[in-house]
């Protein structure tokens, strides 16, 4: 098995030469975050897709399911991710850079 803490190898765009770098473009052709690369070579984009993958893939390792226990809780979680992606970190963000 995989030891706890070693399941996911977290990296940032800086590990690939930064957002504008050629190496990061190989990982994320859109040059955007988040992006996830699996050990099997699957490349995933978009927060909700990545979170769903991680929740499904690693559920057996968790003591408690990381998703909400009710339909309402899961809907609120999905809403939180969507608001983050669209209005906090996305192109619709109105905060100065």
Backbone torsions as a table, in degrees:
resi	resn	phi	psi	omega
1	UNK	NA	175.1	179.6
2	UNK	-96.4	127.6	179.2
3	UNK	-65.6	147.3	177.8
4	UNK	-56.4	142.5	179.0
5	UNK	87.4	-9.9	-178.5
6	UNK	-117.0	14.5	-177.1
7	UNK	-74.1	-40.5	-177.1
8	UNK	-121.2	131.4	176.6
9	UNK	-98.9	98.1	-176.0
10	UNK	-77.5	136.0	175.5
11	UNK	-137.5	160.3	177.6
12	UNK	-115.9	167.3	176.1
13	UNK	-54.7	-30.6	178.9
14	UNK	-60.7	-29.7	177.9
15	UNK	-67.8	-14.9	-179.6
16	UNK	-117.1	22.9	177.1
17	UNK	89.1	9.9	177.9
18	UNK	92.0	169.5	-176.6
19	UNK	-56.7	-36.3	-176.5
20	UNK	-88.3	-3.7	-174.1
21	UNK	-76.4	153.8	179.0
22	UNK	-64.0	-36.1	179.6
23	UNK	-65.7	-40.4	178.4
24	UNK	-67.6	-34.2	177.7
25	UNK	-63.5	-29.7	176.0
26	UNK	-69.1	-32.7	179.5
27	UNK	-80.9	-43.9	-177.1
28	UNK	-131.9	93.0	-177.4
29	UNK	-56.4	-27.2	177.2
30	UNK	-81.8	-7.9	-177.4
31	UNK	56.1	42.0	179.3
32	UNK	-125.2	158.2	172.9
33	UNK	-113.9	151.3	3.2
34	UNK	-88.3	159.0	172.1
35	UNK	-142.6	144.0	179.1
36	UNK	-128.4	134.6	174.8
37	UNK	-112.2	123.6	179.4
38	UNK	-86.4	165.4	177.9
39	UNK	-60.6	-27.5	179.0
40	UNK	-86.1	1.6	176.7
41	UNK	93.6	3.1	177.5
42	UNK	-72.2	132.3	179.4
43	UNK	-109.9	123.2	-177.1
44	UNK	-120.2	141.0	177.3
45	UNK	-120.3	163.2	176.6
46	UNK	78.1	130.2	-175.7
47	UNK	-54.7	-48.1	-175.4
48	UNK	-66.1	-33.5	177.6
49	UNK	-68.3	-44.3	-179.9
50	UNK	-65.1	-45.2	-179.9
51	UNK	-62.6	-40.9	178.1
52	UNK	-64.4	-41.6	178.1
53	UNK	-60.8	-49.2	-178.5
54	UNK	-62.3	-42.9	-180.0
55	UNK	-62.1	-41.7	179.2
56	UNK	-71.7	-46.5	-174.6
57	UNK	-64.7	-42.1	-172.1
58	UNK	-107.0	10.1	178.3
59	UNK	-53.0	-39.8	-179.6
60	UNK	-63.2	-20.4	-179.3
61	UNK	-87.2	-11.2	-174.7
62	UNK	-92.2	143.6	174.3
63	UNK	-73.0	-36.0	179.4
64	UNK	-128.8	143.7	177.1
65	UNK	-60.9	133.7	-177.2
66	UNK	-81.9	-3.5	176.4
67	UNK	-95.3	160.5	179.1
68	UNK	-61.3	148.7	-177.5
69	UNK	-77.4	-11.9	-179.0
70	UNK	-126.6	164.0	176.3
71	UNK	-60.0	-39.8	-179.7
72	UNK	-64.4	-43.6	179.5
73	UNK	-64.7	-40.3	178.2
74	UNK	-66.8	-37.1	177.8
75	UNK	-65.4	-42.3	177.8
76	UNK	-64.6	-37.3	177.0
77	UNK	-63.3	-44.8	178.5
78	UNK	-63.4	-38.6	178.1
79	UNK	-63.7	-43.0	178.8
80	UNK	-59.2	-44.9	179.0
81	UNK	-63.4	-44.0	-178.6
82	UNK	-63.6	-44.3	178.6
83	UNK	-61.6	-43.0	177.6
84	UNK	-58.7	-50.5	-176.0
85	UNK	-64.6	-37.5	-174.9
86	UNK	-87.0	-38.4	-169.2
87	UNK	-116.0	-18.6	-178.9
88	UNK	-100.4	-47.4	-176.5
89	UNK	-112.8	-5.8	-174.8
90	UNK	-89.3	-173.6	-178.6
91	UNK	-68.9	-15.3	177.6
92	UNK	-86.2	1.5	-179.7
93	UNK	-63.8	129.9	-176.4
94	UNK	-97.3	0.5	-179.9
95	UNK	-77.8	142.5	177.3
96	UNK	-62.9	147.4	-179.8
97	UNK	-79.9	NA	NA
